[in-house]
């Protein structure tokens, strides 16, 4: 039986970013150095496949530090943690390794520097997201005010409009954030922004690739987890860029084949915490049903690499 033709437009860049790759290596190297179990506070990255794989190797994932024993190493996730967490780990004399993405750490340092200069912070981010909690937790309560939308900007109450700075969550929609920044500048003309854009290179690059693909395809599938901010933003970007069907799938088993009946061209990408093996799984699922042609849509080349913490390095 002849399979119907299908063109898959494969986004590049896609999948793992340098911060995610580093965080996973940290857990694996900690297991090699100290043996199992090694505890990880919060999911090291937001992807069930990755978390399950590390669990099988001996990692134990907990939500709060008090769930981890004093005598085993603990790792903090790539999203970053409030200052109180490493302080508590130090008080308990625990071995701990911080896997916070260096680009998130950069935002933490920005916030601290602005505070030392007497500025109150406004954070553009998603309420309850671990990265937002971690960044806001770098300063005392009330020193960082959260805004999620343009409407929030009109309602935020600040201490002194002339002494403000803003930072952003690294995984936001580039377009949405630009609108919120514009609203902040309109209401608070003296507000100070970051020296360099807080939204990370990987988020920006993956969104740009989706924008390039969207006009060419009938549907877009984003491989990623429901709790992955950058993956969900890719779905939104695809829809706003003109693709009528833009959906998130964790794995090939989540594909809604009925919704894709008659479709001739599909864009495929992956969030920064989704491994390439899941993308390959999706492509194989399409090959089982279609005569597939894969076209690479490359909008940037990434060569970023972050070093793991010194405590885990065997050689310099």
ZANUGU-403059 format. One record per residue (C-alpha): residue number from 0; residue in one letter; x, y, z. Coordinates in nm, 3 decimals, m for minus. Example, Ala and Ser with C-alpha at 12.3 -4.5 7.8 and 13.67 -1.06 7.14 Angstrom:
<pts>
@resi=0	resn=a	c1=1.230	c2=m0.450	c3=0.780
@resi=1	resn=s	c1=1.367	c2=m0.106	c3=0.714
</pts>
This chain:
<pts>
@resi=0	resn=x	c1=0.000	c2=0.000	c3=0.000
@resi=1	resn=x	c1=0.142	c2=0.338	c3=m0.101
@resi=2	resn=x	c1=0.203	c2=0.577	c3=0.188
@resi=3	resn=x	c1=0.084	c2=0.935	c3=0.145
@resi=4	resn=x	c1=0.365	c2=1.191	c3=0.098
@resi=5	resn=x	c1=0.459	c2=1.420	c3=0.386
@resi=6	resn=x	c1=0.725	c2=1.686	c3=0.420
@resi=7	resn=x	c1=0.868	c2=1.738	c3=0.767
@resi=8	resn=x	c1=1.029	c2=2.079	c3=0.817
@resi=9	resn=x	c1=1.279	c2=2.013	c3=1.094
@resi=10	resn=x	c1=1.381	c2=2.318	c3=1.297
@resi=11	resn=x	c1=1.743	c2=2.395	c3=1.372
@resi=12	resn=x	c1=1.835	c2=2.483	c3=1.637
@resi=13	resn=x	c1=1.606	c2=2.265	c3=1.848
@resi=14	resn=x	c1=1.626	c2=2.058	c3=2.165
@resi=15	resn=x	c1=1.893	c2=2.068	c3=2.434
@resi=16	resn=x	c1=2.061	c2=2.398	c3=2.510
@resi=17	resn=x	c1=2.398	c2=2.438	c3=2.680
@resi=18	resn=x	c1=2.243	c2=2.498	c3=3.022
@resi=19	resn=x	c1=2.032	c2=2.181	c3=3.007
@resi=20	resn=x	c1=2.323	c2=1.974	c3=2.877
@resi=21	resn=x	c1=2.540	c2=2.102	c3=3.164
@resi=22	resn=x	c1=2.275	c2=2.030	c3=3.428
@resi=23	resn=x	c1=2.230	c2=1.669	c3=3.314
@resi=24	resn=x	c1=2.607	c2=1.618	c3=3.308
@resi=25	resn=x	c1=2.626	c2=1.750	c3=3.664
@resi=26	resn=x	c1=2.385	c2=1.483	c3=3.789
@resi=27	resn=x	c1=2.564	c2=1.208	c3=3.596
@resi=28	resn=x	c1=2.907	c2=1.319	c3=3.720
@resi=29	resn=x	c1=2.779	c2=1.348	c3=4.077
@resi=30	resn=x	c1=2.657	c2=0.988	c3=4.058
@resi=31	resn=x	c1=2.999	c2=0.880	c3=3.930
@resi=32	resn=x	c1=3.181	c2=1.070	c3=4.204
@resi=33	resn=x	c1=2.964	c2=0.995	c3=4.507
@resi=34	resn=x	c1=2.758	c2=0.695	c3=4.399
@resi=35	resn=x	c1=2.383	c2=0.653	c3=4.437
@resi=36	resn=x	c1=2.170	c2=0.800	c3=4.569
@resi=37	resn=x	c1=2.228	c2=1.162	c3=4.476
@resi=38	resn=x	c1=1.938	c2=1.393	c3=4.556
@resi=39	resn=x	c1=1.810	c2=1.659	c3=4.317
@resi=40	resn=x	c1=1.590	c2=1.943	c3=4.438
@resi=41	resn=x	c1=1.314	c2=1.984	c3=4.177
@resi=42	resn=x	c1=1.332	c2=1.828	c3=3.829
@resi=43	resn=x	c1=1.684	c2=1.895	c3=3.702
@resi=44	resn=x	c1=1.518	c2=2.006	c3=3.375
@resi=45	resn=x	c1=1.153	c2=1.994	c3=3.279
@resi=46	resn=x	c1=1.138	c2=1.667	c3=3.087
@resi=47	resn=x	c1=0.997	c2=1.338	c3=3.216
@resi=48	resn=x	c1=1.213	c2=1.126	c3=2.984
@resi=49	resn=x	c1=1.530	c2=1.290	c3=3.117
@resi=50	resn=x	c1=1.417	c2=1.270	c3=3.480
@resi=51	resn=x	c1=1.317	c2=0.904	c3=3.446
@resi=52	resn=x	c1=1.656	c2=0.823	c3=3.288
@resi=53	resn=x	c1=1.847	c2=0.987	c3=3.572
@resi=54	resn=x	c1=1.621	c2=0.821	c3=3.830
@resi=55	resn=x	c1=1.714	c2=0.483	c3=3.681
@resi=56	resn=x	c1=2.082	c2=0.572	c3=3.736
@resi=57	resn=x	c1=2.027	c2=0.653	c3=4.104
@resi=58	resn=x	c1=1.911	c2=1.014	c3=4.122
@resi=59	resn=x	c1=1.631	c2=1.089	c3=4.371
@resi=60	resn=x	c1=1.416	c2=1.390	c3=4.287
@resi=61	resn=x	c1=1.257	c2=1.586	c3=4.570
@resi=62	resn=x	c1=1.066	c2=1.913	c3=4.575
@resi=63	resn=x	c1=1.207	c2=2.055	c3=4.897
@resi=64	resn=x	c1=1.548	c2=2.039	c3=5.062
@resi=65	resn=x	c1=1.407	c2=1.897	c3=5.385
@resi=66	resn=x	c1=1.320	c2=1.578	c3=5.192
@resi=67	resn=x	c1=1.691	c2=1.510	c3=5.137
@resi=68	resn=x	c1=1.913	c2=1.359	c3=5.409
@resi=69	resn=x	c1=2.213	c2=1.548	c3=5.547
@resi=70	resn=x	c1=2.464	c2=1.278	c3=5.452
@resi=71	resn=x	c1=2.401	c2=1.257	c3=5.075
@resi=72	resn=x	c1=2.488	c2=1.511	c3=4.803
@resi=73	resn=x	c1=2.211	c2=1.735	c3=4.671
@resi=74	resn=x	c1=2.195	c2=1.916	c3=4.337
@resi=75	resn=x	c1=1.996	c2=2.231	c3=4.262
@resi=76	resn=x	c1=1.812	c2=2.234	c3=3.930
@resi=77	resn=x	c1=1.899	c2=2.433	c3=3.617
@resi=78	resn=x	c1=1.616	c2=2.679	c3=3.695
@resi=79	resn=x	c1=1.796	c2=2.827	c3=3.995
@resi=80	resn=x	c1=1.696	c2=2.852	c3=4.361
@resi=81	resn=x	c1=1.635	c2=3.128	c3=4.617
@resi=82	resn=x	c1=1.938	c2=3.225	c3=4.826
@resi=83	resn=x	c1=1.779	c2=3.060	c3=5.127
@resi=84	resn=x	c1=1.825	c2=2.710	c3=4.977
@resi=85	resn=x	c1=2.208	c2=2.693	c3=4.955
@resi=86	resn=x	c1=2.220	c2=2.878	c3=5.287
@resi=87	resn=x	c1=2.014	c2=2.603	c3=5.448
@resi=88	resn=x	c1=2.224	c2=2.332	c3=5.280
@resi=89	resn=x	c1=2.539	c2=2.496	c3=5.418
@resi=90	resn=x	c1=2.383	c2=2.516	c3=5.765
@resi=91	resn=x	c1=2.313	c2=2.142	c3=5.750
@resi=92	resn=x	c1=2.671	c2=2.083	c3=5.628
@resi=93	resn=x	c1=2.544	c2=1.908	c3=5.316
@resi=94	resn=x	c1=2.746	c2=1.853	c3=5.002
@resi=95	resn=x	c1=2.562	c2=2.049	c3=4.738
@resi=96	resn=x	c1=2.620	c2=2.132	c3=4.371
@resi=97	resn=x	c1=2.445	c2=2.420	c3=4.198
@resi=98	resn=x	c1=2.334	c2=2.326	c3=3.844
@resi=99	resn=x	c1=2.170	c2=2.666	c3=3.781
@resi=100	resn=x	c1=2.211	c2=2.764	c3=3.417
@resi=101	resn=x	c1=2.484	c2=3.031	c3=3.394
@resi=102	resn=x	c1=2.244	c2=3.253	c3=3.199
@resi=103	resn=x	c1=1.997	c2=3.237	c3=3.489
@resi=104	resn=x	c1=2.282	c2=3.308	c3=3.731
@resi=105	resn=x	c1=2.358	c2=3.618	c3=3.521
@resi=106	resn=x	c1=2.005	c2=3.744	c3=3.595
@resi=107	resn=x	c1=2.058	c2=3.673	c3=3.966
@resi=108	resn=x	c1=2.378	c2=3.879	c3=3.962
@resi=109	resn=x	c1=2.200	c2=4.163	c3=3.779
@resi=110	resn=x	c1=1.926	c2=4.172	c3=4.042
@resi=111	resn=x	c1=2.178	c2=4.177	c3=4.325
@resi=112	resn=x	c1=2.381	c2=4.455	c3=4.160
@resi=113	resn=x	c1=2.073	c2=4.672	c3=4.106
@resi=114	resn=x	c1=1.964	c2=4.619	c3=4.466
@resi=115	resn=x	c1=2.308	c2=4.728	c3=4.589
@resi=116	resn=x	c1=2.257	c2=5.046	c3=4.388
@resi=117	resn=x	c1=1.932	c2=5.115	c3=4.572
@resi=118	resn=x	c1=1.695	c2=5.006	c3=4.294
@resi=119	resn=x	c1=1.374	c2=4.811	c3=4.340
@resi=120	resn=x	c1=1.338	c2=4.529	c3=4.088
@resi=121	resn=x	c1=1.054	c2=4.440	c3=3.854
@resi=122	resn=x	c1=1.068	c2=4.086	c3=3.718
@resi=123	resn=x	c1=0.893	c2=3.987	c3=3.397
@resi=124	resn=x	c1=0.809	c2=3.620	c3=3.443
@resi=125	resn=x	c1=0.552	c2=3.352	c3=3.517
@resi=126	resn=x	c1=0.418	c2=3.329	c3=3.870
@resi=127	resn=x	c1=0.514	c2=3.000	c3=4.035
@resi=128	resn=x	c1=0.776	c2=2.897	c3=3.778
@resi=129	resn=x	c1=1.093	c2=2.770	c3=3.953
@resi=130	resn=x	c1=1.312	c2=3.021	c3=3.770
@resi=131	resn=x	c1=1.092	c2=3.310	c3=3.879
@resi=132	resn=x	c1=1.088	c2=3.185	c3=4.238
@resi=133	resn=x	c1=1.467	c2=3.149	c3=4.232
@resi=134	resn=x	c1=1.531	c2=3.495	c3=4.088
@resi=135	resn=x	c1=1.286	c2=3.671	c3=4.320
@resi=136	resn=x	c1=1.443	c2=3.481	c3=4.609
@resi=137	resn=x	c1=1.780	c2=3.648	c3=4.551
@resi=138	resn=x	c1=1.655	c2=3.958	c3=4.732
@resi=139	resn=x	c1=1.445	c2=4.021	c3=5.045
@resi=140	resn=x	c1=1.067	c2=3.997	c3=5.009
@resi=141	resn=x	c1=0.916	c2=4.305	c3=4.849
@resi=142	resn=x	c1=1.235	c2=4.402	c3=4.665
@resi=143	resn=x	c1=1.131	c2=4.215	c3=4.348
@resi=144	resn=x	c1=0.784	c2=4.280	c3=4.202
@resi=145	resn=x	c1=0.644	c2=4.034	c3=3.945
@resi=146	resn=x	c1=0.463	c2=4.132	c3=3.626
@resi=147	resn=x	c1=0.332	c2=3.870	c3=3.383
@resi=148	resn=x	c1=0.140	c2=4.082	c3=3.133
@resi=149	resn=x	c1=0.112	c2=4.435	c3=2.994
@resi=150	resn=x	c1=m0.198	c2=4.481	c3=3.214
@resi=151	resn=x	c1=0.010	c2=4.400	c3=3.523
@resi=152	resn=x	c1=0.240	c2=4.692	c3=3.445
@resi=153	resn=x	c1=m0.045	c2=4.939	c3=3.494
@resi=154	resn=x	c1=m0.127	c2=4.790	c3=3.835
@resi=155	resn=x	c1=0.217	c2=4.738	c3=3.989
@resi=156	resn=x	c1=0.287	c2=4.957	c3=4.293
@resi=157	resn=x	c1=0.650	c2=5.066	c3=4.329
@resi=158	resn=x	c1=0.837	c2=5.241	c3=4.605
@resi=159	resn=x	c1=1.001	c2=5.510	c3=4.389
@resi=160	resn=x	c1=0.940	c2=5.534	c3=4.011
@resi=161	resn=x	c1=1.283	c2=5.694	c3=3.967
@resi=162	resn=x	c1=1.467	c2=5.401	c3=4.126
@resi=163	resn=x	c1=1.367	c2=5.092	c3=3.931
@resi=164	resn=x	c1=1.529	c2=4.820	c3=3.720
@resi=165	resn=x	c1=1.385	c2=4.516	c3=3.547
@resi=166	resn=x	c1=1.496	c2=4.161	c3=3.470
@resi=167	resn=x	c1=1.319	c2=3.882	c3=3.284
@resi=168	resn=x	c1=1.277	c2=3.508	c3=3.303
@resi=169	resn=x	c1=1.508	c2=3.354	c3=3.042
@resi=170	resn=x	c1=1.247	c2=3.134	c3=2.871
@resi=171	resn=x	c1=0.975	c2=3.385	c3=2.781
@resi=172	resn=x	c1=0.824	c2=3.470	c3=2.444
@resi=173	resn=x	c1=1.050	c2=3.729	c3=2.282
@resi=174	resn=x	c1=0.750	c2=3.913	c3=2.135
@resi=175	resn=x	c1=0.542	c2=3.912	c3=2.455
@resi=176	resn=x	c1=0.834	c2=4.036	c3=2.660
@resi=177	resn=x	c1=0.902	c2=4.321	c3=2.416
@resi=178	resn=x	c1=0.545	c2=4.445	c3=2.471
@resi=179	resn=x	c1=0.581	c2=4.432	c3=2.849
@resi=180	resn=x	c1=0.915	c2=4.612	c3=2.837
@resi=181	resn=x	c1=0.760	c2=4.884	c3=2.620
@resi=182	resn=x	c1=0.480	c2=4.926	c3=2.876
@resi=183	resn=x	c1=0.734	c2=4.950	c3=3.160
@resi=184	resn=x	c1=0.934	c2=5.215	c3=2.975
@resi=185	resn=x	c1=0.619	c2=5.413	c3=2.904
@resi=186	resn=x	c1=0.506	c2=5.412	c3=3.267
@resi=187	resn=x	c1=0.854	c2=5.433	c3=3.423
@resi=188	resn=x	c1=1.079	c2=5.621	c3=3.179
@resi=189	resn=x	c1=1.377	c2=5.602	c3=3.416
@resi=190	resn=x	c1=1.365	c2=5.223	c3=3.463
@resi=191	resn=x	c1=1.697	c2=5.050	c3=3.394
@resi=192	resn=x	c1=1.707	c2=4.737	c3=3.178
@resi=193	resn=x	c1=1.967	c2=4.462	c3=3.152
@resi=194	resn=x	c1=2.297	c2=4.539	c3=2.979
@resi=195	resn=x	c1=2.225	c2=4.242	c3=2.755
@resi=196	resn=x	c1=1.887	c2=4.078	c3=2.690
@resi=197	resn=x	c1=1.792	c2=3.834	c3=2.968
@resi=198	resn=x	c1=1.598	c2=3.597	c3=2.739
@resi=199	resn=x	c1=1.857	c2=3.334	c3=2.660
@resi=200	resn=x	c1=2.008	c2=3.265	c3=2.320
@resi=201	resn=x	c1=1.847	c2=2.920	c3=2.301
@resi=202	resn=x	c1=1.497	c2=3.053	c3=2.364
@resi=203	resn=x	c1=1.545	c2=3.327	c3=2.104
@resi=204	resn=x	c1=1.693	c2=3.092	c3=1.844
@resi=205	resn=x	c1=1.424	c2=2.825	c3=1.882
@resi=206	resn=x	c1=1.146	c2=3.081	c3=1.853
@resi=207	resn=x	c1=1.309	c2=3.230	c3=1.540
@resi=208	resn=x	c1=1.323	c2=2.885	c3=1.377
@resi=209	resn=x	c1=0.954	c2=2.826	c3=1.447
@resi=210	resn=x	c1=0.867	c2=3.166	c3=1.297
@resi=211	resn=x	c1=1.057	c2=3.068	c3=0.981
@resi=212	resn=x	c1=0.874	c2=2.736	c3=0.954
@resi=213	resn=x	c1=0.518	c2=2.840	c3=1.045
@resi=214	resn=x	c1=0.418	c2=2.997	c3=0.708
@resi=215	resn=x	c1=0.536	c2=2.686	c3=0.521
@resi=216	resn=x	c1=0.343	c2=2.415	c3=0.706
@resi=217	resn=x	c1=m0.007	c2=2.293	c3=0.787
@resi=218	resn=x	c1=0.085	c2=2.196	c3=1.144
@resi=219	resn=x	c1=0.365	c2=2.234	c3=1.400
@resi=220	resn=x	c1=0.456	c2=1.982	c3=1.667
@resi=221	resn=x	c1=0.675	c2=2.091	c3=1.957
@resi=222	resn=x	c1=0.842	c2=1.806	c3=2.144
@resi=223	resn=x	c1=0.852	c2=1.902	c3=2.511
@resi=224	resn=x	c1=0.697	c2=1.872	c3=2.854
@resi=225	resn=x	c1=0.377	c2=2.050	c3=2.966
@resi=226	resn=x	c1=0.567	c2=2.216	c3=3.253
@resi=227	resn=x	c1=0.845	c2=2.339	c3=3.022
@resi=228	resn=x	c1=0.806	c2=2.715	c3=2.979
@resi=229	resn=x	c1=1.024	c2=2.741	c3=2.669
@resi=230	resn=x	c1=0.840	c2=2.450	c3=2.501
@resi=231	resn=x	c1=0.498	c2=2.604	c3=2.564
@resi=232	resn=x	c1=0.621	c2=2.937	c3=2.429
@resi=233	resn=x	c1=0.723	c2=2.761	c3=2.105
@resi=234	resn=x	c1=0.365	c2=2.637	c3=2.064
@resi=235	resn=x	c1=0.235	c2=2.992	c3=2.110
@resi=236	resn=x	c1=0.492	c2=3.137	c3=1.871
@resi=237	resn=x	c1=0.393	c2=2.883	c3=1.604
@resi=238	resn=x	c1=0.025	c2=2.973	c3=1.635
@resi=239	resn=x	c1=0.092	c2=3.347	c3=1.626
@resi=240	resn=x	c1=0.320	c2=3.309	c3=1.325
@resi=241	resn=x	c1=0.030	c2=3.176	c3=1.121
@resi=242	resn=x	c1=0.018	c2=2.801	c3=1.174
@resi=243	resn=x	c1=m0.341	c2=2.692	c3=1.240
@resi=244	resn=x	c1=m0.241	c2=2.375	c3=1.427
@resi=245	resn=x	c1=0.045	c2=2.415	c3=1.676
@resi=246	resn=x	c1=0.063	c2=2.149	c3=1.946
@resi=247	resn=x	c1=0.287	c2=2.020	c3=2.226
@resi=248	resn=x	c1=0.371	c2=1.649	c3=2.241
@resi=249	resn=x	c1=0.585	c2=1.479	c3=2.503
@resi=250	resn=x	c1=0.651	c2=1.176	c3=2.284
@resi=251	resn=x	c1=0.535	c2=1.015	c3=1.959
@resi=252	resn=x	c1=0.258	c2=0.841	c3=2.149
@resi=253	resn=x	c1=0.094	c2=1.179	c3=2.214
@resi=254	resn=x	c1=0.047	c2=1.267	c3=1.846
@resi=255	resn=x	c1=m0.318	c2=1.317	c3=1.751
@resi=256	resn=x	c1=m0.318	c2=1.135	c3=1.418
@resi=257	resn=x	c1=m0.684	c2=1.209	c3=1.351
@resi=258	resn=x	c1=m0.621	c2=1.583	c3=1.372
@resi=259	resn=x	c1=m0.338	c2=1.547	c3=1.119
@resi=260	resn=x	c1=m0.532	c2=1.354	c3=0.855
@resi=261	resn=x	c1=m0.471	c2=1.498	c3=0.508
@resi=262	resn=x	c1=m0.185	c2=1.720	c3=0.624
@resi=263	resn=x	c1=0.101	c2=1.740	c3=0.371
@resi=264	resn=x	c1=0.359	c2=1.948	c3=0.559
@resi=265	resn=x	c1=0.447	c2=1.955	c3=0.928
@resi=266	resn=x	c1=0.702	c2=2.152	c3=1.126
@resi=267	resn=x	c1=0.885	c2=1.970	c3=1.404
@resi=268	resn=x	c1=1.092	c2=2.130	c3=1.679
@resi=269	resn=x	c1=1.179	c2=2.061	c3=2.042
@resi=270	resn=x	c1=1.205	c2=2.268	c3=2.356
@resi=271	resn=x	c1=1.543	c2=2.327	c3=2.517
@resi=272	resn=x	c1=1.490	c2=2.048	c3=2.772
@resi=273	resn=x	c1=1.381	c2=1.780	c3=2.520
@resi=274	resn=x	c1=1.642	c2=1.526	c3=2.404
@resi=275	resn=x	c1=1.699	c2=1.457	c3=2.034
@resi=276	resn=x	c1=1.601	c2=1.092	c3=2.077
@resi=277	resn=x	c1=1.238	c2=1.203	c3=2.129
@resi=278	resn=x	c1=1.251	c2=1.407	c3=1.807
@resi=279	resn=x	c1=1.380	c2=1.100	c3=1.624
@resi=280	resn=x	c1=1.097	c2=0.898	c3=1.778
@resi=281	resn=x	c1=0.843	c2=1.145	c3=1.635
@resi=282	resn=x	c1=1.006	c2=1.135	c3=1.291
@resi=283	resn=x	c1=1.003	c2=0.753	c3=1.294
@resi=284	resn=x	c1=0.633	c2=0.758	c3=1.384
@resi=285	resn=x	c1=0.561	c2=0.971	c3=1.077
@resi=286	resn=x	c1=0.776	c2=0.746	c3=0.857
@resi=287	resn=x	c1=0.566	c2=0.448	c3=0.964
@resi=288	resn=x	c1=0.257	c2=0.619	c3=0.819
@resi=289	resn=x	c1=0.392	c2=0.841	c3=0.540
@resi=290	resn=x	c1=0.647	c2=0.867	c3=0.265
@resi=291	resn=x	c1=0.850	c2=1.129	c3=0.451
@resi=292	resn=x	c1=1.082	c2=1.394	c3=0.311
@resi=293	resn=x	c1=1.280	c2=1.582	c3=0.577
@resi=294	resn=x	c1=1.381	c2=1.942	c3=0.510
@resi=295	resn=x	c1=1.610	c2=2.114	c3=0.759
@resi=296	resn=x	c1=1.520	c2=2.476	c3=0.836
@resi=297	resn=x	c1=1.832	c2=2.621	c3=0.994
@resi=298	resn=x	c1=1.817	c2=2.978	c3=1.120
@resi=299	resn=x	c1=2.118	c2=2.980	c3=1.354
@resi=300	resn=x	c1=2.420	c2=2.772	c3=1.452
@resi=301	resn=x	c1=2.484	c2=2.720	c3=1.823
@resi=302	resn=x	c1=2.828	c2=2.642	c3=1.966
@resi=303	resn=x	c1=2.777	c2=2.746	c3=2.329
@resi=304	resn=x	c1=2.916	c2=2.521	c3=2.604
@resi=305	resn=x	c1=2.916	c2=2.576	c3=2.980
@resi=306	resn=x	c1=3.171	c2=2.420	c3=3.215
@resi=307	resn=x	c1=3.056	c2=2.200	c3=3.501
@resi=308	resn=x	c1=3.138	c2=2.311	c3=3.860
@resi=309	resn=x	c1=3.499	c2=2.267	c3=3.969
@resi=310	resn=x	c1=3.405	c2=2.016	c3=4.240
@resi=311	resn=x	c1=3.306	c2=1.765	c3=3.970
@resi=312	resn=x	c1=3.596	c2=1.813	c3=3.731
@resi=313	resn=x	c1=3.861	c2=1.542	c3=3.722
@resi=314	resn=x	c1=4.107	c2=1.756	c3=3.529
@resi=315	resn=x	c1=4.146	c2=2.122	c3=3.436
</pts>
